Amino acid sequence: METVINSQAFLCGYFFLDCKANNNIETILEACSWTKVEFPRRTIDVLSDFYYPEFINFCTESRTIFRYEVNAEFTEPFKFNVSDIELGVYPMGIVIFRFGVSFTNCSVEQMRAALSKLRNCCFYENAGLEGFIDTVLGPVKKVYKELGGTADTSEVSCSYLVESGNKFKLFQIVEGENLPQEEKEMNKFLYSCGTLAEYDENGPFSTSREYYEKSLDESRLSVFNNWKALMLLDSVTFVSTSLSDFTRKIWINDYFGMIYLYELYHKIYLYRLNMRFRSGAEKASKLNDEMKLFERRYTFNSISYNFLPNEVDKAIERNLKTRDEQADIYHVIDQETAAQIAEHDSKNSLFLTFLTFMASMSAVWDMSSMVDALVNYEAAFNLAATGYRLVVTLLIVVMLLVALFSRHKKSR
């Protein structure tokens, strides 16, 4: 029997702000028909029972969310609906947008084929997605240009809407009454949805068994019997046989809207930081100060008082490899900063040595003049210059011997 599902998928792209647009973002977006999303006090109070204050503050204060209403139904080349687009302006000049795609009573293959094309924004040529591009991505492209984007938005390819990578990130919830019941088949179904690989309940995948099993072992989250999740680098997939409206709302608003977007923001910032460091356009010390500020304000080891949100967060973070990448980038920037400080200290030391030498020469001259006043070089050597040369040479030799002795003593 063909597996029929309902699905709510969110595709996410991102780009970076032009610094000149920072001060009037709200004005620019409102002029483009976007509406600012406010978080009522009651909503924040409810969230405070489940999430740590710093995480709530990040989600409701540090980032600013705007919404654009679409409410469009598409039938070609696939049947799906898009209700709205949300765009978040995050600290450090990062913009993340998402649009929700819903499928109702469709086959897994129809969903897979649609999402495979929709997420590959670098390959929209000849994809038959002109209506989708104009209606859904058109408002985003306009904002991209208004916020300082320099890419040619008239091109069919929208690669500039994912600055690092070639496809939109995907978060999806797949529901169905006749999903596979046997665990082995359910795992194959989950893997197919998560990777958008062709699903064949009777045959193996094109990927090797070793990779398939490794992906499930490292990336699957299973807590309750009625649902499973697969957290990969480019996608997060929840599959459920039965889902209440309350749980669906939690998955969309909390697991996606707060947790996933926070971890994605973290990943994007690290992408950007690494590119800035490798380009050599900015001093490592400046990047070092910025990343410490980022870590202090926007990096959270734990986000919730409850175990399940923390489990979801850790699973997403683990497969985005955020903490590992952060440690690597921080390490190389720290090393470069230390090297620059050492080079600066070395230059200062050389300059101080020069100043010390000049001061010493002045002292030598003063001492030789003092000796002349005591013994009268002209009376002792017939020529005053001879006395000066002799005393100056003797004082310089003594200074060199003292310096060599001190250096030898330090090296022991």
Secondary structure as UniProt FT lines:
FT   STRAND          4..16
FT   HELIX           19..24
FT   HELIX           25..31
FT   TURN            32..33
FT   STRAND          35..36
FT   HELIX           41..47
FT   TURN            48..50
FT   HELIX           53..57
FT   HELIX           58..62
FT   STRAND          64..74
FT   STRAND          80..90
FT   HELIX           91..93
FT   STRAND          94..107
FT   HELIX           108..119
FT   HELIX           121..123
FT   TURN            125..126
FT   HELIX           130..132
FT   HELIX           133..137
FT   HELIX           138..146
FT   TURN            147..148
FT   TURN            153..154
FT   HELIX           159..161
FT   STRAND          169..175
FT   TURN            177..178
FT   HELIX           183..195
FT   TURN            201..202
FT   HELIX           209..219
FT   STRAND          220..221
FT   TURN            225..226
FT   STRAND          227..231
FT   STRAND          235..240
FT   HELIX           245..250
FT   HELIX           251..260
FT   HELIX           261..279
FT   HELIX           284..298
FT   HELIX           307..320
FT   HELIX           322..375
FT   HELIX           377..381
FT   HELIX           384..411
//
